[in-house]
Amino acid sequence: MYQIVNPVLPTAIGAGDGAQTIGRIVSAIIGIFLIAGFVLALFHIIFGAISWITAGGDKNRLQAAQERITSAIIGLIILTAIWAIMLLIGTFLGFGFPKFTIPTFMDSGAVPATNTGPYRRYTPI
């Protein structure tokens, strides 16, 4: 197996075979988007609550605050559903979430090296 080493990058993503490197990068990107979505939804909920409190009886501002909170909660539900779907698809296709591992094909004479964990690694005889 060939090793790709990039001395500029940290060893967490700069060393390993191509599938591992790509898997780490994809995993990091997915994690960043999910965390950013949850943080953004939290800020929208807080800002909507502050708008609701400071509405002062104005129906238009109260309705806008309610819509902001409702939209943020719907966004959280969608993010949670996306996470659950990724886990489900990953389980069926053999991708490891949240640590994205790309399954590889080996020689036809491959045998399992270990039986630990849900993802087995195969090595040639």
Buried (B, 14 or more C-beta within 10 A) or exposed (E): EEEEEEEEEEEEBBBBBEBBBBBBEBBBEBBEEBEEBBEBBEEBBEBBBEBBEEBEEEEEBBEBBBEBBEBBBEBBEEBEEBBEEBEEEBEEEEBBBEEBBBEEEEEEEEEEEEEEEEEEBBEEE
